[in-house]
Amino acid sequence: MRFLSLAWRNTLRNPRRTGLTIAAVSLGVTALVLAWALLDGGNAQMIENMTDSYTGHMQIHRRGYEDDPSLETVLTAAAVAPALMGSGHVIASTERLENRALISTEQNARGIILAGVDPEHEPGVTRLDRKINEGRYLRLEDTRAIILGQTLAKTLGVTVGGEVAVVTQARFGSVGASLYEVVGLYDTGNEMVDNMQAFITLDEARELFDVNDERTSVVVKLDQRDAVAGVQSTLGRELQDGYEVLSWRQLLPSVAQAVGFHEAVTVVILVFLFGIVTIGVANVVLMSVTERRREFGIMLSLGTTPWQIFRSIVYEGVYIGGIGLAIGVLLGGALVGYFAHYGIHFKDASGIIKAMQAETGVIYPTLRWGTVALMGVVMFFVAMMASLYPAIKTARLAPLDALHGLTAGQAPTNTQREYKSGRFLLLQLALRNIWRQPVRTRLTMAVITLSLGAFIFLSSIAIGYYSQTIENATGTITGDAQVLQAAFKSDMNANLAFAGNPLLDQLSHVPGVQAVSPRVQTQALIGIANRSEPVLLIGISPTLEPQVTFINKAVRQGRYLMEGDSRDIVIGVKLAELLRVGVGEKVVINAQDRNGNLNSEAFVIAGLFDTGSQGHGIDRLVGYITLPSAQHLLALDDDITNLSLRFTQRDDDHVLRVVQQINAHLGDPKLTAMSWQALLPEVVQMRALIKKSLLFVVTIVFVMVAIVVMNTILMSVLERTREFGIMLALGSSPSLVVRLVMLESAAIGLFATALGTMLGVVITLIHVTSGVNMAAHGLTAVPGVTNVIHPQLTVLGVLGPAVILPVVILLAALYPAVRASRLAPIKAMHQV
C-alpha cells in the first residue's frame, strides 16, 4: 500500500504532463470504443437481417447437403427432434423443403430457390412474415399460393393476385410443374434474398417435389447468437456422422467474410491504438524517472530496495493507463449510448450498406461488456509493459551516480560538442536535442515507421483485392461496357433483344474501343435427370468473345467453344460438381423464349472453366453456348440482347468518357451504353466499402501519430523550460524557438516517414508474386476473386501517406513550438 500511495503522489507531481498523457490515452480509447461499437453494431444488424430473413442461426441437414443440395439428401424431422429438445439455447425450429426451380410469367423467367415452409412455425425462426409490404404471408390452408421478393416480382412483371408458373426437377428425375397465385410480396432490404428466393407451403412443396415426409433442412433459432458454436458442437456429437450442423457463418459465407473484414480492421486499429498508448505511457514515465534520479539515489542510499523502486514506477504507468482507460470508456460509452438510440445515418453510403447485407442505411452501435473487459485487460498489460524499461533502468541505478544525476552506466563528462560550421547551427542543435532522450525518440520513430509501413501494406492489399475483383468480373461477365436496352440489365428479358449487326462495325471505330462482341444472355435452369441449378446462360461468338473477355483462357478441362458448335456448352467447375457431370456428358437447358414459351434443349459439355471464384461465384452461376445456339433457344432469329465492349484503358475516367461517346453515336433511343460500374454495382459498392474502411484506418493512424509526436515534442519542451528561458533572456527571438522545435519535429517525421515508406514497399514487394492467402487468415474472397490476393503498389498509395504524414506531424508540433516561444524568461529560468 505504501508504494501504491507513493506512486500516486509521483503521478500527480507534474499534473500537466500526466494530464496530457491521460488525455492522449483517453482520446485513443474513446475512438476505439466508438469504432468497435460501430463495427459490432453493423455486424450484428447484418447478421440478424440475414438470419432473420432466411437462414436462422443454424441449420441441420443430411451430411453432404451443403456441398451438393439435392432432394436425394433429405432427412426426417423426427430424427433430429430429440437432440433439439435437449439443447437449452434452442428456442424455436422449423422444417423446410427446398429445391432449385424456374419461375416464369409471360414477360420473364428466373432461376430461383423455392422453399416450402411451415406457416405456423416459420415465423418463430425468421421474420419474413413481418417484412411483407404488399399482400399477406402464407397460411397453413393455402393451396397454390406463393410469396415473392419485391425485386423478383418486379423482374417477372407480376403483382399480388398475379400468377406465376414454376418448373423444377422433382425427386427421382421427374419434372414438377405448377401454377401459383402471388399472395404476398416481401422486402428484406437484401437484393440477394429478394431476387433469388420464393416461398410456398410445406405441403405444396411436398407435392411439387414428389417428396413424402422428408425435409431438406431443419432451421434453428437460439436465444443468443453467441451460443451458436457451443450448440453446434453439442448437436454434432448427438446427431453423429449422418448429419451436418451448420452455423450461420457456414450458411452465409459472404456475411462471414464481411464480418471478418470488419474484425480485421478493428484489430489493425487496436494494434495502432495500443502502440500509441505504449509510447505515451513510456514517455511520461521515462520523463518522470529522468528528473527524479537524485531522489531515487537518496531512496537507494537509505535502504529502499531496487524491487520496491521497480514496483513504484510500474504502478505509476498502470495508474496513467487505468485513468485514461476509464475516461475513454466513459466518453466512448456516452457516445455509443447516444448513437445506439438515434443511430448513425449513412444516407450517402446506402449502396455500401446494402453491399454489407444490412437492412437499412442506419447503423446502431453496440457496446459489449466483453469488449470493455478485453480493452481493460489489454490496457493493464500495455501500461505495465510500457513502464518496464524505465522501471528496470531506474532499479539498476548506482546510488552515488544517481545522487550526481547520472543514469546507469553513464560517465561524468564536461566536454561539449563543438560545431565547425555555423551555417546549419540550428539544424545541428535540433538534431542534438532529438537525441537527448534517445529511447523516447526511438520509440516515437518506431510507432511512425510501423504505422506507415503497415498502412502502405494494408492499402496495397486492398487495391489488389478490388483490382482482381474488377478484372475477373469484367473479364468473364460484362467486359468494360455493354450496349443494351436499359431495362435488360434487371429484367434480362428476351423481348428486349435488338438487331446488333449494324452496330458492330460502327462501335469498333469509336476512339477508345478495342473490341466488340455480340451476346445473348438469359436466366435459365440447367440440369440432368435428378438435379438442376439456376444459371446465367450467355451466348457468345467464339471468335470475337476472346477479344473482350478471357473466359477461353480459364478452360481447365476439355476445350473452349468453336464456331459451328450447335449443341456444346462450357460451364464452371463448381457447377459441374453440383450437377455431378463432366466433359462429354449431357445437360438440359430450360429457358423462356421471346414469345413467352418455355423451351428445353440438350447440350453436351465441351469444357469446364475455373476462374478461382468461391461459393456463389462465376464458376457456379454461369454457362456459355455459341451465339446461334442461344438465338435459336430464345427464338431471336439474328437479334442479340447486348454488345460487350473492351476499351483500351479501364480507369474510371476513360471508361465513362468512351461510354458517353458511344451513347452519342447510338441512333436508337431505346439503346444505351452502360459502363461496368453501372452493370456491376455490387463490385463498385465493395470497392467503395474498402476505400472508406481504409480512410477510416488512415484517419485513426494519423490522429494517433499526431498525438504521439505532440506528446513527444511537448515533453521535450517541458523538460527544457529553463533552457528556452535562457535562450530568450540572451536575445533569441520567439520565432527562432519555434523554428528549432519545428525542425526537431520535421527531422523525426521525415526520417521515420522514409523508413516507414521503405518498410511498407519492401513488405509489399515480397508478397506481390506469392500473394496473401486470405483463407489462411480465416477470410474468403468476394465472388470472382481467388483466395490469394496479390498486393498492388500505386504512386498515390505510397506517396499519398508519405506526403501527408509529415504535414500532420508538423501541425501536431505547432502547439509545443508556440508554447515554448511564449515562455516568460524569468519564470522559465525558475521553473522546477
C-alpha positions in Angstrom: 0.0 0.0 0.0 2.8 2.4 0.9 4.3 2.2 -2.6 0.9 2.4 -4.3 0.4 5.7 -2.4 3.9 6.9 -3.3 3.3 6.1 -7.0 0.0 8.0 -6.9 1.7 11.1 -5.4 4.5 10.9 -8.0 1.9 10.7 -10.8 0.4 14.0 -9.6 3.8 15.7 -9.3 3.6 17.1 -12.8 -0.2 17.3 -13.5 0.3 19.0 -16.9 2.4 16.2 -18.2 0.4 13.5 -16.7 -2.8 15.1 -17.8 -1.6 15.3 -21.4 -0.7 11.6 -21.5 -4.0 10.7 -19.9 -5.8 12.8 -22.5 -4.0 11.1 -25.3 -4.8 7.6 -23.9 -8.5 8.7 -23.3 -8.9 10.0 -26.8 -7.5 6.8 -28.3 -9.7 4.6 -26.1 -12.8 6.8 -27.0 -12.0 6.4 -30.7 -11.6 2.7 -30.3 -14.7 2.2 -28.2 -16.8 4.1 -30.8 -15.2 2.4 -33.8 -15.5 -1.1 -32.2 -19.1 -0.4 -31.2 -19.9 0.8 -34.7 -18.4 -2.2 -36.4 -20.1 -4.6 -33.8 -23.4 -2.9 -34.4 -23.1 -3.1 -38.1 -22.1 -6.7 -38.0 -24.9 -7.5 -35.6 -27.5 -5.9 -37.9 -26.0 -7.6 -40.9 -26.1 -11.0 -39.3 -29.6 -10.5 -37.7 -31.0 -9.3 -41.0 -29.8 -12.3 -42.9 -30.5 -14.9 -40.2 -33.9 -13.5 -39.5 -34.8 -13.3 -43.2 -33.9 -16.8 -44.2 -31.1 -19.0 -42.7 -31.8 -18.9 -38.9 -28.8 -19.2 -36.6 -28.1 -22.7 -37.7 -29.4 -25.5 -39.9 -29.4 -29.3 -39.8 -29.0 -31.3 -43.0 -28.1 -34.8 -44.0 -24.4 -34.9 -44.4 -23.3 -33.6 -47.8 -26.3 -31.5 -48.5 -24.5 -28.2 -48.2 -21.9 -29.1 -50.8 -24.5 -30.8 -53.0 -28.0 -29.6 -52.4 -30.3 -32.3 -53.7 -33.7 -33.9 -53.0 -31.7 -37.1 -52.7 -30.1 -35.8 -49.5 -33.0 -35.4 -47.2 -33.8 -36.1 -43.5 -36.8 -36.7 -41.3 -37.5 -34.0 -38.7 -38.5 -36.6 -36.1 -34.9 -38.0 -36.2 -33.4 -34.7 -35.0 -36.1 -33.6 -32.7 -34.7 -35.3 -29.5 -31.4 -33.6 -29.9 -33.0 -30.2 -30.3 -35.2 -30.6 -27.3 -32.1 -31.4 -25.2 -30.4 -28.1 -26.0 -31.1 -25.3 -23.6 -30.4 -22.5 -26.1 -32.8 -23.6 -28.8 -36.0 -21.5 -28.6 -37.6 -22.4 -32.0 -37.1 -24.6 -35.0 -38.9 -25.2 -38.3 -38.8 -27.6 -41.2 -38.0 -26.7 -44.8 -38.1 -28.4 -48.2 -36.0 -26.6 -50.8 -35.1 -27.0 -54.4 -33.9 -25.1 -57.4 -36.7 -24.1 -59.8 -37.5 -21.9 -62.8 -40.2 -19.4 -62.2 -41.8 -17.5 -65.1 -44.6 -15.3 -66.3 -45.4 -14.3 -69.9 -42.9 -11.5 -69.5 -39.9 -13.1 -68.0 -38.3 -16.1 -66.2 -35.8 -16.6 -63.4 -33.9 -19.4 -61.8 -34.6 -19.3 -58.1 -34.5 -21.3 -54.8 -38.1 -22.4 -54.0 -38.6 -23.1 -50.3 -41.5 -25.0 -48.8 -42.1 -23.6 -45.3 -44.4 -24.3 -42.3 -46.5 -21.1 -41.9 -47.1 -21.9 -38.2 -43.5 -22.5 -37.1 -41.5 -20.4 -39.6 -42.4 -17.1 -38.0 -40.9 -18.3 -34.8 -37.5 -18.7 -36.5 -37.5 -15.9 -39.2 -39.1 -12.6 -39.5 -40.2 -12.9 -43.1 -43.9 -12.6 -42.1 -43.1 -9.1 -40.7 -41.4 -8.0 -43.9 -44.5 -8.4 -46.2 -45.1 -5.0 -47.7 -47.9 -6.0 -50.1 -50.5 -8.7 -49.7 -50.1 -11.2 -46.9 -48.0 -14.1 -45.6 -48.6 -17.7 -46.2 -51.3 -19.6 -44.4 -51.4 -23.3 -43.5 -54.6 -23.9 -45.6 -53.2 -22.2 -48.7 -53.2 -24.1 -51.9 -51.3 -22.9 -55.0 -50.1 -19.8 -53.1 -46.6 -18.2 -53.3 -44.8 -15.2 -51.9 -42.1 -13.4 -53.8 -39.5 -10.8 -53.1 -40.2 -7.3 -54.3 -37.2 -7.4 -56.6 -38.2 -10.8 -58.1 -41.8 -9.7 -58.6 -40.6 -6.6 -60.5 -38.4 -8.7 -62.8 -41.2 -11.1 -63.5 -43.7 -8.2 -64.0 -46.2 -9.6 -61.5 -48.1 -8.1 -58.6 -50.2 -9.5 -55.8 -53.0 -11.5 -57.3 -51.0 -12.4 -60.4 -50.0 -15.9 -61.5 -46.6 -17.5 -62.0 -45.5 -20.8 -63.4 -42.9 -23.0 -61.6 -40.9 -25.8 -63.2 -38.5 -27.9 -61.3 -36.6 -31.1 -61.2 -38.5 -33.3 -58.8 -37.3 -36.3 -56.9 -36.1 -39.4 -58.8 -35.8 -37.4 -62.1 -39.4 -36.5 -62.7 -40.5 -33.0 -63.6 -42.6 -30.9 -61.2 -44.7 -28.1 -62.6 -47.5 -25.9 -61.2 -49.2 -22.5 -61.3 -49.3 -20.4 -58.2 -51.1 -17.2 -57.2 -48.9 -14.5 -55.7 -50.4 -13.7 -52.3 -47.7 -11.5 -50.9 -44.5 -9.6 -51.7 -41.7 -9.1 -49.1 -38.8 -6.7 -48.8 -35.9 -7.8 -46.6 -33.7 -4.9 -47.8 -31.3 -7.5 -49.3 -31.4 -7.9 -53.0 -29.9 -11.4 -53.0 -32.8 -12.7 -50.8 -35.5 -10.7 -52.6 -34.4 -11.7 -56.1 -33.4 -15.3 -55.7 -36.0 -16.9 -53.4 -39.7 -17.6 -53.2 -41.8 -19.4 -50.6 -44.8 -21.8 -50.7 -46.3 -24.0 -48.0 -44.6 -27.2 -47.0 -47.5 -29.3 -48.2 -47.3 -27.7 -51.6 -43.6 -28.3 -51.8 -44.0 -32.0 -51.0 -46.4 -32.3 -53.9 -44.3 -30.3 -56.3 -41.1 -32.0 -55.5 -42.7 -35.5 -55.2 -41.4 -36.0 -51.6 -43.2 -37.7 -48.7 -42.3 -36.8 -45.1 -38.6 -35.9 -45.7 -37.2 -32.5 -45.4 -34.0 -30.9 -46.8 -33.3 -28.9 -43.6 -34.3 -28.1 -40.1 -33.8 -24.4 -39.3 -32.9 -23.4 -35.7 -33.1 -20.2 -33.8 -31.2 -19.7 -30.5 -31.8 -17.4 -27.6 -28.4 -15.8 -28.2 -26.2 -15.8 -31.2 -23.0 -16.2 -29.2 -24.2 -19.7 -28.2 -24.0 -20.9 -31.8 -20.6 -22.6 -31.5 -21.5 -24.5 -28.3 -24.9 -25.7 -29.6 -23.3 -26.7 -33.0 -20.8 -28.8 -31.2 -23.3 -30.4 -28.9 -25.8 -31.2 -31.7 -22.9 -32.5 -33.9 -22.0 -35.0 -31.2 -25.6 -36.1 -30.6 -26.6 -36.5 -34.2 -23.3 -38.2 -35.1 -22.0 -38.8 -38.7 -25.2 -38.9 -40.6 -25.9 -35.3 -40.3 -24.2 -31.9 -40.6 -24.9 -29.0 -38.3 -24.0 -25.7 -39.9 -23.8 -22.3 -38.3 -24.8 -19.0 -39.9 -21.1 -18.5 -40.7 -21.1 -21.5 -42.9 -24.5 -20.8 -44.4 -23.7 -17.2 -45.1 -20.0 -17.1 -46.2 -20.3 -13.6 -47.7 -21.7 -12.2 -44.4 -19.0 -14.1 -42.5 -16.4 -12.6 -44.9 -17.7 -9.1 -44.3 -17.7 -9.7 -40.5 -14.1 -11.0 -40.8 -13.1 -7.9 -42.8 -14.6 -5.6 -40.2 -12.9 -7.5 -37.4 -9.6 -7.3 -39.2 -10.0 -3.5 -39.5 -10.7 -3.5 -35.7 -7.6 -5.5 -35.0 -5.5 -3.1 -37.1 -6.9 -0.1 -35.2 -6.4 -1.9 -31.9 -2.8 -2.5 -32.7 -2.2 1.1 -33.7 -4.0 2.4 -30.6 -2.2 0.4 -28.1 1.1 1.0 -29.8 0.4 4.7 -29.3 -0.6 4.1 -25.7 2.6 2.2 -25.1 4.7 5.1 -26.4 2.7 7.7 -24.5 2.9 5.9 -21.1 6.6 5.0 -21.7 7.4 8.7 -22.5 5.8 10.1 -19.4 7.2 7.5 -17.0 10.6 7.9 -18.6 10.4 11.6 -18.2 9.3 11.3 -14.6 12.2 8.9 -13.8 14.8 11.1 -15.5 14.0 14.2 -13.5 14.0 12.2 -10.2 17.3 10.5 -10.4 18.7 12.2 -7.3 15.6 11.3 -5.4 16.0 7.6 -6.4 19.6 7.8 -5.3 18.6 9.1 -1.9 16.0 6.3 -1.6 18.5 3.6 -2.6 21.1 5.1 -0.1 18.5 4.9 2.7 17.9 1.2 2.1 15.0 1.1 -0.4 15.4 -2.0 -2.5 15.6 -1.9 -6.3 12.5 -4.2 -6.4 10.5 -1.6 -4.4 11.5 1.2 -6.7 10.7 -1.0 -9.7 7.2 -1.6 -8.3 6.6 2.1 -7.6 7.4 3.0 -11.2 5.3 0.3 -12.7 2.4 1.4 -10.5 2.7 4.9 -12.0 2.3 3.6 -15.5 -0.7 1.5 -14.5 -2.3 4.5 -12.9 -1.9 6.6 -16.0 -3.2 3.8 -18.3 -6.0 2.9 -16.0 -7.3 6.5 -15.6 -7.0 7.1 -19.4 -8.9 3.8 -20.0 -11.7 4.8 -17.5 -12.2 8.2 -19.0 -12.0 6.9 -22.6 -14.6 4.2 -21.8 -16.9 6.7 -20.1 -16.7 9.1 -23.0 -16.9 6.4 -25.7 -19.8 4.7 -23.8 -21.7 8.0 -23.7 -21.2 8.5 -27.4 -22.2 4.9 -28.1 -25.3 5.3 -25.9 -26.4 8.4 -27.8 -25.9 6.8 -31.2 -27.4 3.5 -30.1 -30.6 5.4 -29.5 -30.6 7.7 -32.6 -28.4 5.7 -34.9 -25.7 6.8 -37.3 -27.2 7.6 -40.7 -25.3 6.7 -43.8 -27.5 8.3 -46.4 -24.7 8.8 -48.9 -23.5 5.3 -48.5 -26.8 3.3 -48.7 -25.4 1.3 -51.6 -22.4 0.3 -49.4 -24.6 -0.7 -46.6 -26.6 -2.9 -48.9 -23.4 -4.5 -50.1 -22.8 -5.3 -46.4 -26.2 -7.1 -46.4 -27.6 -4.6 -44.0 -31.4 -3.8 -43.9 -31.2 0.0 -43.7 -28.8 2.8 -44.1 -28.8 3.4 -40.3 -26.3 1.6 -38.0 -26.9 1.4 -34.3 -23.6 0.9 -32.4 -23.4 -1.9 -29.9 -21.0 -1.9 -26.9 -20.4 -5.3 -25.3 -19.1 -5.7 -21.8 -16.7 -8.4 -23.1 -15.2 -5.7 -25.4 -14.7 -3.3 -22.5 -13.2 -6.1 -20.3 -10.8 -7.1 -23.1 -9.7 -3.4 -23.5 -9.2 -3.2 -19.8 -7.0 -6.3 -19.7 -5.0 -5.3 -22.7 -4.6 -1.7 -21.3 -3.4 -3.1 -18.0 -0.6 -5.1 -19.7 0.2 -2.3 -22.1 0.6 0.2 -19.3 2.7 -2.3 -17.3 4.9 -3.2 -20.2 5.4 0.5 -21.1 6.7 1.0 -17.6 9.1 -1.9 -17.6 12.0 -0.2 -19.3 12.0 2.9 -17.2 11.5 0.8 -14.1 14.3 -1.6 -14.9 16.6 1.3 -15.8 15.9 3.0 -12.5 16.2 -0.1 -10.4 19.8 -0.6 -11.8 20.9 2.9 -10.7 24.0 3.1 -8.6 23.2 5.3 -5.5 26.2 7.5 -5.9 25.7 8.1 -9.6 22.0 8.8 -9.1 22.9 11.4 -6.5 25.0 13.1 -9.2 22.1 12.9 -11.7 23.7 10.2 -13.9 21.9 7.3 -15.5 23.1 3.7 -15.1 26.4 3.3 -16.9 26.8 7.0 -17.8 30.2 8.5 -17.0 30.5 12.2 -15.9 31.9 14.5 -18.6 32.5 18.2 -19.0 33.1 18.1 -22.7 30.8 19.9 -25.0 30.3 19.2 -28.7 31.9 21.8 -31.0 30.2 22.7 -34.3 32.6 23.5 -37.1 30.0 25.4 -39.3 27.5 27.9 -38.2 25.5 27.6 -41.5 23.4 24.7 -40.2 23.8 25.5 -36.5 20.0 25.5 -35.9 19.6 22.1 -37.6 22.6 20.7 -35.7 21.1 21.9 -32.4 17.7 20.4 -33.3 19.3 17.0 -34.1 21.2 17.2 -30.8 18.0 17.9 -28.9 16.3 15.0 -30.6 18.8 12.5 -29.3 18.9 13.9 -25.7 16.4 11.2 -24.9 17.3 8.5 -27.4 14.9 6.0 -26.1 11.9 8.3 -26.4 13.0 9.4 -29.9 13.4 5.8 -31.0 10.0 4.8 -29.6 8.3 7.8 -31.4 10.1 7.0 -34.7 9.2 3.3 -34.3 5.5 4.0 -34.0 5.5 6.3 -37.0 7.6 3.8 -39.1 5.5 0.8 -38.2 2.2 2.6 -38.6 3.1 4.0 -42.1 4.6 0.7 -43.2 1.6 -1.3 -42.1 -0.8 1.1 -43.7 1.0 1.0 -47.1 0.9 -2.8 -47.0 -2.7 -2.8 -46.0 -3.7 -0.4 -48.7 -1.8 -2.3 -51.3 -3.7 -5.5 -50.4 -7.0 -3.6 -50.6 -6.0 -2.2 -54.1 -5.0 -5.6 -55.3 -8.2 -7.0 -53.8 -10.6 -4.9 -55.7 -8.4 -4.8 -58.8 -8.7 -8.5 -59.1 -12.4 -8.3 -58.4 -12.8 -5.8 -61.3 -10.5 -7.9 -63.6 -12.4 -11.1 -63.0 -15.9 -9.6 -63.2 -15.2 -7.6 -66.4 -13.1 -10.3 -67.9 -15.7 -13.0 -67.6 -19.1 -11.4 -67.4 -19.5 -7.8 -68.6 -16.5 -6.5 -70.4 -15.7 -2.9 -69.8 -19.1 -1.8 -71.0 -22.2 -3.1 -72.8 -24.8 -1.7 -75.2 -28.3 -2.9 -74.4 -31.8 -1.7 -73.7 -31.8 -0.1 -70.2 -34.4 -2.4 -68.8 -32.5 -5.5 -69.8 -30.0 -5.0 -67.0 -32.6 -6.0 -64.4 -35.2 -7.9 -66.4 -32.9 -9.9 -68.8 -36.0 -10.4 -71.0 -35.6 -11.9 -74.5 -38.2 -9.3 -75.6 -35.6 -6.6 -75.2 -33.4 -8.1 -78.0 -32.3 -5.9 -80.9 -30.5 -6.0 -84.2 -26.8 -5.8 -83.3 -25.0 -6.4 -86.6 -25.3 -2.8 -87.9 -23.6 -1.6 -84.7 -20.6 -3.9 -84.7 -18.6 -2.0 -87.2 -19.8 1.4 -86.1 -18.8 0.9 -82.4 -15.4 -0.7 -83.2 -14.4 2.7 -84.8 -15.3 4.8 -81.7 -12.0 6.1 -80.2 -11.0 4.1 -77.1 -12.9 1.0 -78.1 -10.6 -2.0 -78.6 -13.1 -4.8 -79.4 -16.8 -5.5 -79.6 -18.6 -8.8 -79.2 -22.3 -9.7 -79.6 -24.1 -11.6 -76.9 -27.4 -13.2 -75.9 -28.0 -13.5 -72.2 -30.8 -15.1 -70.2 -31.6 -16.7 -66.9 -32.1 -20.4 -67.3 -32.3 -23.7 -65.5 -29.6 -26.3 -66.2 -30.0 -29.8 -65.0 -29.7 -33.6 -65.5 -32.1 -36.3 -64.7 -32.3 -35.8 -60.9 -30.9 -32.3 -60.2 -30.9 -28.8 -61.6 -29.4 -25.4 -60.9 -30.2 -21.8 -61.9 -27.6 -20.4 -64.4 -26.8 -17.2 -66.3 -26.7 -18.6 -69.8 -24.6 -16.5 -72.2 -24.5 -17.0 -76.0 -21.2 -15.8 -77.4 -19.2 -15.6 -80.6 -16.2 -18.0 -80.1 -14.1 -15.8 -82.4 -15.0 -12.3 -81.1 -15.6 -13.0 -77.4 -11.9 -13.7 -76.5 -11.1 -10.2 -77.7 -13.4 -8.8 -74.9 -13.2 -11.4 -72.1 -10.7 -14.1 -71.1 -13.1 -17.0 -70.3 -11.4 -19.0 -73.1 -8.2 -18.9 -71.1 -9.9 -20.2 -67.9 -10.9 -23.5 -69.5 -9.1 -26.2 -67.5 -10.8 -29.4 -68.8 -12.0 -30.1 -72.3 -12.0 -27.2 -74.8 -13.4 -23.8 -75.4 -16.3 -23.3 -77.8 -15.8 -23.3 -81.5 -17.7 -21.7 -84.4 -20.3 -24.1 -85.6 -20.9 -25.7 -82.2 -24.6 -26.0 -82.0 -25.1 -28.2 -79.0 -22.0 -27.6 -77.0 -21.7 -25.8 -73.6 -18.9 -24.7 -71.4 -19.7 -24.4 -67.6 -17.8 -23.7 -64.4 -16.1 -26.5 -62.4 -18.2 -25.7 -59.3 -21.5 -26.0 -61.3 -20.2 -29.3 -62.8 -19.5 -30.6 -59.3 -23.1 -29.7 -58.1 -24.6 -31.4 -61.2 -22.1 -34.3 -60.9 -21.3 -34.1 -64.6 -18.1 -33.9 -66.6 -16.8 -33.2 -70.1 -18.7 -35.1 -72.7 -21.9 -35.5 -70.6 -25.3 -34.1 -71.4 -27.2 -31.4 -69.6 -30.7 -29.9 -70.3 -31.3 -26.2 -70.5 -34.7 -24.7 -69.8 -35.3 -21.1 -70.7 -38.1 -18.8 -71.7 -38.0 -17.5 -75.3 -39.1 -14.2 -76.8 -42.7 -15.4 -77.3 -43.1 -16.5 -73.6 -42.7 -20.2 -74.4 -40.6 -22.4 -72.1 -38.0 -24.2 -74.3 -35.8 -27.1 -73.4 -32.7 -28.2 -75.3 -29.9 -30.7 -74.5 -26.3 -29.7 -74.7 -23.0 -31.6 -74.4 -20.3 -30.2 -72.0 -17.4 -29.3 -74.2 -15.3 -27.8 -71.4 -15.0 -26.7 -67.8 -13.6 -23.3 -66.8 -12.2 -22.3 -63.5 -11.8 -18.6 -62.6 -10.9 -19.3 -59.0 -14.2 -17.8 -57.7 -15.6 -19.2 -54.5 -19.0 -20.0 -53.2 -21.8 -18.4 -55.3 -19.3 -17.1 -57.9 -18.9 -17.3 -61.6 -17.8 -20.9 -61.6 -21.2 -21.9 -60.1 -23.6 -19.5 -61.8 -22.6 -19.0 -65.5 -22.6 -21.2 -68.6 -21.6 -20.4 -72.2 -23.0 -21.6 -75.5 -22.5 -20.3 -79.1 -24.4 -17.2 -80.2 -26.5 -19.1 -82.8 -27.5 -21.7 -80.3 -28.7 -19.1 -77.8 -30.6 -17.2 -80.6 -32.3 -20.5 -81.6 -33.1 -21.4 -77.9 -34.8 -18.0 -77.3 -36.3 -17.6 -80.8 -34.4 -14.4 -81.5 -33.5 -15.0 -85.2 -30.4 -12.8 -85.7 -31.1 -10.4 -82.8 -28.9 -10.1 -79.7 -29.5 -8.9 -76.2 -26.3 -6.9 -75.7 -23.0 -5.9 -77.2 -20.0 -6.4 -74.9 -17.0 -4.0 -75.3 -13.4 -3.9 -74.3 -11.7 -0.5 -74.0 -8.0 0.4 -74.5 -7.9 1.6 -70.8 -10.0 0.7 -67.7 -9.6 3.7 -65.4 -12.9 5.2 -64.4 -12.5 8.5 -66.3 -11.6 6.8 -69.6 -14.5 4.3 -69.3 -17.1 7.0 -68.6 -15.7 9.2 -71.4 -15.9 6.4 -74.0 -19.4 5.4 -72.8 -20.5 9.0 -73.4 -19.0 8.9 -76.9 -20.8 5.6 -77.6 -24.2 7.0 -76.4 -23.7 9.9 -78.7 -23.3 7.5 -81.7 -26.2 5.3 -81.0 -29.1 6.1 -83.3 -31.8 4.0 -81.4 -33.2 5.9 -78.4 -34.0 2.5 -76.8 -30.4 1.5 -76.6 -27.8 2.8 -74.1 -24.2 2.1 -73.3 -23.6 1.1 -69.7 -20.1 1.0 -68.1 -19.1 -1.9 -65.9 -19.6 0.3 -62.9 -23.3 0.5 -63.8 -23.5 -3.2 -64.7 -21.8 -4.4 -61.5 -23.0 -2.2 -58.7 -22.0 -4.8 -56.1 -18.4 -4.6 -57.2 -18.5 -0.8 -57.0 -20.1 -0.9 -53.6 -17.4 -3.4 -52.4 -14.7 -1.1 -53.7 -16.3 1.9 -52.0 -16.5 -0.1 -48.8 -12.8 -0.9 -48.9 -11.9 2.7 -49.7 -14.0 4.0 -46.8 -12.5 1.4 -44.5 -9.0 2.5 -45.5 -9.9 6.1 -45.0 -11.2 5.3 -41.5 -8.0 3.4 -40.7 -5.7 6.1 -42.0 -7.6 8.8 -40.1 -7.1 6.9 -36.9 -3.5 6.2 -37.7 -2.7 9.9 -38.5 -4.6 11.2 -35.5 -2.7 8.8 -33.2 0.6 9.6 -34.8 -0.1 13.3 -34.3 -0.8 12.7 -30.6 2.4 10.7 -30.2 4.5 13.4 -31.9 2.8 16.3 -30.0 3.3 14.4 -26.8 7.0 13.7 -27.5 7.8 17.3 -28.6 5.8 18.7 -25.7 7.6 16.5 -23.2 10.9 17.7 -24.7 9.8 21.3 -24.4 8.7 20.9 -20.8 12.0 19.4 -19.7 13.9 22.2 -21.4 11.8 25.1 -20.0 14.9 26.6 -18.3 17.0 26.2 -21.4 14.4 28.1 -23.5 14.2 30.8 -20.8 17.9 31.3 -21.0 17.8 31.5 -24.8 15.1 34.1 -24.7 16.9 36.0 -22.0 20.0 36.1 -24.1 18.2 37.7 -27.0 16.9 34.7 -29.1 13.7 35.6 -30.9 10.5 33.6 -30.3 10.5 32.7 -34.0 13.9 31.1 -33.5 12.5 28.9 -30.7 9.5 28.0 -33.0 11.9 27.1 -35.8 14.0 25.0 -33.5 11.1 23.0 -32.2 9.6 22.6 -35.7 13.0 21.4 -37.1 13.1 18.7 -34.4 9.6 17.6 -35.4 10.4 17.7 -39.1 13.6 15.6 -38.6 11.7 12.9 -36.6 8.8 13.0 -39.1 10.9 12.9 -42.3 13.3 10.2 -41.1 10.5 8.0 -39.7 8.3 8.5 -42.8 11.2 7.5 -45.1 11.8 4.3 -43.0 8.0 3.6 -42.9 7.7 4.0 -46.7 10.6 1.7 -47.4 9.2 -0.8 -44.9 5.8 -0.8 -46.5 7.2 -1.0 -50.0 9.6 -3.9 -49.2 6.9 -5.9 -47.4 4.5 -5.4 -50.4 7.1 -6.3 -53.0 7.8 -9.5 -51.1 4.2 -10.5 -51.4 3.5 -9.2 -55.0 4.3 -12.5 -56.6 3.4 -15.0 -53.9 0.3 -13.1 -52.8 -1.5 -13.1 -49.5 -3.6 -16.2 -48.9 -6.8 -14.9 -47.3 -8.1 -18.4 -46.5 -5.0 -18.8 -44.2 -6.3 -15.8 -42.2 -9.9 -17.1 -42.0 -11.2 -14.9 -44.8 -12.6 -15.8 -48.2 -12.6 -13.6 -51.3 -15.6 -11.9 -52.9 -17.2 -13.8 -55.9 -14.9 -13.7 -58.9 -11.7 -13.5 -57.0 -9.3 -16.2 -55.8 -8.4 -16.5 -52.1 -4.8 -15.4 -53.0 -4.7 -11.6 -53.2 -1.7 -10.0 -54.9 -0.9 -6.6 -53.4 -0.5 -3.7 -55.8 1.6 -0.6 -55.2 0.4 2.6 -56.7 2.0 6.1 -56.7 -0.9 7.5 -54.8 -1.0 4.7 -52.3 2.7 5.2 -51.4 3.4 8.8 -51.9 0.0 10.0 -50.5 0.5 8.9 -46.9 4.2 9.7 -47.2 3.5 13.3 -48.1 0.5 13.8 -45.7 2.1 12.2 -42.6 5.0 14.7 -42.3 2.5 17.6 -42.7 0.4 16.1 -39.9 3.5 15.8 -37.7 4.4 19.4 -38.3 0.9 20.5 -37.5 1.0 18.4 -34.3 4.2 20.2 -33.3 2.8 23.7 -33.7 1.3 23.8 -30.2 4.5 22.8 -28.4 6.6 25.1 -30.6 4.3 28.1 -30.0 4.1 27.3 -26.3 7.9 27.3 -26.0 8.2 30.6 -27.8 5.8 32.3 -25.4 7.7 31.5 -22.2 8.5 34.4 -19.9 12.3 34.2 -19.5 12.4 34.9 -15.7 9.6 32.4 -14.9 11.1 29.8 -17.2 14.5 30.1 -15.6 12.9 29.5 -12.2 10.8 26.6 -13.5 11.2 23.5 -11.4 
